[in-house]
């Protein structure tokens, strides 16, 4: 079965056909780096990393670009507040972003271009738009003319007249039409600036991504992705700039993730109900946060609350416990179990169901349901008197493959035990053999303090993290 993607441009699911066989060019809009990221910024990082992981699982080579806007009104304001250099502020928050998303299991991008490192490409791009009549200069500012581009509004599905009715010219702007938007901003006194054909200044927000996507991925890319709030005006303007300049389709598939609500209310800095990602990481296992974010299909809004996060933690724990139960049973398994072929067929069928859900617009919510079905089958299998090492390995490999796609790590807890804990477990086993149950119980309590929970089963001692 081929992958289908809901394309915001066409408002329907379409079969994914990359420009080049076996290769995907994917651009994701990154943050404006003037502060630490909140969980609304973390959602697209996790969602589109999962899309990338699944494409790679399906055999594609993915060129993945995520940019940083490292010069902007907000960054300049923040630098002034802190009394710091603009570059010092942007460097600090780029490092913080990369640290946060790395903890969340987000793979390194193929490229992380910065606006300040792409300035000459941006200036050249703007000059070409001016030369072609799609943009004009006004007292050091440069504006793009949406009315000059046929099809403006096609991504957000709005007519240009509807957009015109809501547009206004702000004080100080010298543009011809309220719809026109800035490609280049004349520098204010004391602001960071670059030389250009129109005088000292810096780029507008929208032009950056058009220039960076072209530089790193080419004139037409496969997938352009970002948060739902970027659909208009940012992505709409990217299409207009890129297609006006290049004369080609900019992106074949547009993907947008839904908003995050906090306790059923839309997250907003103005409401003060936003949660910083690093604060959340200080309280919860990154695997749990990621699992929670993927528990809802990416296009739908997701409601955040501590109760829902705890529920996700419990759900993930059931999956990981099932994996550890399989690990524990390996030692007593053989390769002679008579129902081996039947169970291997069942596992393969579940694997196909998982792929079908992911092929359907990367539906992680349904894929996670299939993963639970797999662990239920594993638990049924472990209730048998005799088990096959081949079947146990197949269960474990499939669980790990599913979790790898979701970006959740499976650690072998036996490798996490330090020498002291291993010695305590062995001492407890010896104490039980010697019928010294007081010492055995004492060791159990001591291990519990170290977050190791022991379970005595007919097959021997089983343990897990508490």
LINSULJO-V911125 format. One record per residue. N is the residue number from 1. RES is the residue in one small letter. D_LAST is the distance of its C-alpha to the last C-alpha in Angstrom with 1 decimal. Layout:
N/RES/D_LAST
N/RES/D_LAST
This chain:
1/x/40.2
2/x/40.8
3/x/38.7
4/x/39.9
5/x/39.3
6/x/40.1
7/x/42.8
8/x/43.2
9/x/46.8
10/x/47.8
11/x/45.4
12/x/44.6
13/x/42.5
14/x/44.3
15/x/43.9
16/x/42.7
17/x/45.5
18/x/45.0
19/x/48.1
20/x/47.7
21/x/46.5
22/x/43.1
23/x/42.6
24/x/41.2
25/x/42.2
26/x/39.6
27/x/39.9
28/x/37.3
29/x/38.3
30/x/36.3
31/x/36.0
32/x/38.6
33/x/37.2
34/x/38.0
35/x/34.5
36/x/30.8
37/x/29.8
38/x/28.3
39/x/26.1
40/x/29.4
41/x/30.2
42/x/26.9
43/x/27.4
44/x/30.4
45/x/28.9
46/x/26.1
47/x/28.3
48/x/31.1
49/x/29.0
50/x/27.7
51/x/31.4
52/x/32.3
53/x/29.5
54/x/30.8
55/x/34.4
56/x/33.6
57/x/31.9
58/x/35.2
59/x/37.1
60/x/38.4
61/x/38.8
62/x/37.8
63/x/39.5
64/x/37.1
65/x/38.6
66/x/36.9
67/x/39.2
68/x/39.0
69/x/41.5
70/x/42.1
71/x/45.3
72/x/45.7
73/x/46.9
74/x/43.4
75/x/42.8
76/x/46.2
77/x/45.6
78/x/42.3
79/x/44.0
80/x/46.7
81/x/44.3
82/x/42.6
83/x/45.9
84/x/44.6
85/x/45.9
86/x/45.0
87/x/43.8
88/x/41.5
89/x/39.9
90/x/39.4
91/x/38.2
92/x/35.5
93/x/34.2
94/x/34.5
95/x/32.3
96/x/29.8
97/x/29.9
98/x/29.4
99/x/26.4
100/x/24.7
101/x/25.3
102/x/24.5
103/x/20.9
104/x/21.0
105/x/22.0
106/x/25.7
107/x/28.0
108/x/31.0
109/x/34.1
110/x/37.2
111/x/39.0
112/x/38.1
113/x/41.7
114/x/42.6
115/x/45.5
116/x/47.1
117/x/47.1
118/x/48.7
119/x/51.4
120/x/54.4
121/x/53.1
122/x/52.7
123/x/56.2
124/x/57.7
125/x/56.0
126/x/57.4
127/x/60.9
128/x/61.0
129/x/60.2
130/x/63.0
131/x/65.4
132/x/64.7
133/x/65.4
134/x/61.9
135/x/61.5
136/x/63.8
137/x/64.0
138/x/64.8
139/x/65.3
140/x/62.7
141/x/60.1
142/x/59.7
143/x/58.9
144/x/58.1
145/x/60.2
146/x/58.2
147/x/61.5
148/x/62.7
149/x/59.8
150/x/60.3
151/x/57.1
152/x/55.5
153/x/53.0
154/x/52.1
155/x/48.4
156/x/47.9
157/x/50.6
158/x/52.9
159/x/56.6
160/x/58.0
161/x/60.1
162/x/57.1
163/x/55.4
164/x/58.7
165/x/59.0
166/x/55.8
167/x/56.4
168/x/57.9
169/x/59.4
170/x/57.9
171/x/60.0
172/x/60.9
173/x/60.3
174/x/63.3
175/x/62.3
176/x/64.8
177/x/62.6
178/x/59.6
179/x/57.6
180/x/58.1
181/x/55.1
182/x/54.9
183/x/54.6
184/x/55.7
185/x/55.8
186/x/58.5
187/x/57.1
188/x/57.3
189/x/58.6
190/x/56.1
191/x/53.5
192/x/52.2
193/x/54.4
194/x/55.7
195/x/59.2
196/x/60.2
197/x/63.4
198/x/63.1
199/x/62.6
200/x/59.5
201/x/56.5
202/x/53.1
203/x/51.8
204/x/50.8
205/x/47.3
206/x/48.1
207/x/50.1
208/x/47.4
209/x/45.4
210/x/48.6
211/x/49.7
212/x/46.4
213/x/45.8
214/x/49.3
215/x/49.0
216/x/45.8
217/x/45.9
218/x/49.6
219/x/51.7
220/x/49.8
221/x/46.1
222/x/44.0
223/x/41.2
224/x/41.1
225/x/38.0
226/x/36.7
227/x/35.7
228/x/37.8
229/x/39.4
230/x/41.1
231/x/43.1
232/x/46.0
233/x/47.5
234/x/45.7
235/x/45.4
236/x/48.7
237/x/50.4
238/x/48.9
239/x/50.5
240/x/53.8
241/x/53.9
242/x/52.9
243/x/55.0
244/x/58.0
245/x/57.8
246/x/56.9
247/x/58.7
248/x/55.8
249/x/52.7
250/x/50.0
251/x/46.9
252/x/46.8
253/x/43.5
254/x/42.1
255/x/38.4
256/x/37.1
257/x/33.6
258/x/33.4
259/x/32.6
260/x/29.5
261/x/29.8
262/x/27.9
263/x/27.4
264/x/30.3
265/x/32.6
266/x/33.6
267/x/32.0
268/x/34.8
269/x/35.4
270/x/38.4
271/x/36.2
272/x/33.7
273/x/30.8
274/x/29.6
275/x/26.2
276/x/26.2
277/x/23.9
278/x/23.1
279/x/22.1
280/x/19.7
281/x/18.3
282/x/17.7
283/x/15.4
284/x/13.6
285/x/12.6
286/x/16.1
287/x/15.2
288/x/14.3
289/x/17.6
290/x/19.5
291/x/18.3
292/x/19.3
293/x/22.6
294/x/23.4
295/x/22.7
296/x/26.2
297/x/29.3
298/x/30.4
299/x/33.8
300/x/32.5
301/x/31.4
302/x/27.7
303/x/26.6
304/x/23.9
305/x/22.1
306/x/18.8
307/x/18.5
308/x/19.1
309/x/16.7
310/x/13.9
311/x/15.3
312/x/15.3
313/x/11.7
314/x/11.1
315/x/13.9
316/x/12.9
317/x/9.5
318/x/11.9
319/x/14.1
320/x/11.9
321/x/10.6
322/x/14.3
323/x/15.1
324/x/13.0
325/x/14.6
326/x/17.9
327/x/17.3
328/x/16.7
329/x/19.8
330/x/22.0
331/x/23.1
332/x/24.7
333/x/26.3
334/x/30.0
335/x/32.1
336/x/34.4
337/x/32.6
338/x/35.5
339/x/33.8
340/x/32.6
341/x/35.1
342/x/34.3
343/x/30.5
344/x/31.3
345/x/33.6
346/x/31.0
347/x/28.6
348/x/31.5
349/x/32.4
350/x/29.0
351/x/29.3
352/x/32.7
353/x/31.4
354/x/28.8
355/x/31.7
356/x/34.0
357/x/31.6
358/x/31.3
359/x/35.0
360/x/35.6
361/x/35.3
362/x/31.8
363/x/30.3
364/x/26.6
365/x/25.8
366/x/27.5
367/x/26.2
368/x/22.6
369/x/23.8
370/x/25.2
371/x/22.0
372/x/20.4
373/x/23.4
374/x/22.9
375/x/19.4
376/x/20.9
377/x/23.6
378/x/21.3
379/x/19.6
380/x/23.2
381/x/24.3
382/x/21.6
383/x/23.0
384/x/26.2
385/x/27.4
386/x/28.4
387/x/26.9
388/x/28.4
389/x/27.0
390/x/28.9
391/x/27.3
392/x/23.8
393/x/24.7
394/x/26.3
395/x/23.2
396/x/21.0
397/x/23.8
398/x/24.4
399/x/20.8
400/x/20.8
401/x/24.3
402/x/23.4
403/x/20.4
404/x/22.7
405/x/25.3
406/x/22.8
407/x/21.9
408/x/18.2
409/x/17.1
410/x/15.5
411/x/14.5
412/x/14.6
413/x/11.6
414/x/14.1
415/x/16.0
416/x/13.4
417/x/13.4
418/x/16.1
419/x/18.8
420/x/17.6
421/x/14.3
422/x/16.4
423/x/19.0
424/x/16.8
425/x/15.6
426/x/19.3
427/x/20.5
428/x/18.5
429/x/20.1
430/x/23.4
431/x/23.0
432/x/22.4
433/x/25.5
434/x/27.4
435/x/26.3
436/x/25.0
437/x/22.3
438/x/22.2
439/x/21.2
440/x/18.7
441/x/17.0
442/x/17.3
443/x/15.5
444/x/12.6
445/x/12.4
446/x/12.9
447/x/10.2
448/x/7.7
449/x/9.5
450/x/8.8
451/x/5.0
452/x/5.9
453/x/5.9
454/x/9.5
455/x/11.6
456/x/15.4
457/x/17.4
458/x/21.2
459/x/20.7
460/x/18.8
461/x/15.4
462/x/12.6
463/x/9.1
464/x/6.3
465/x/3.8
466/x/0.0
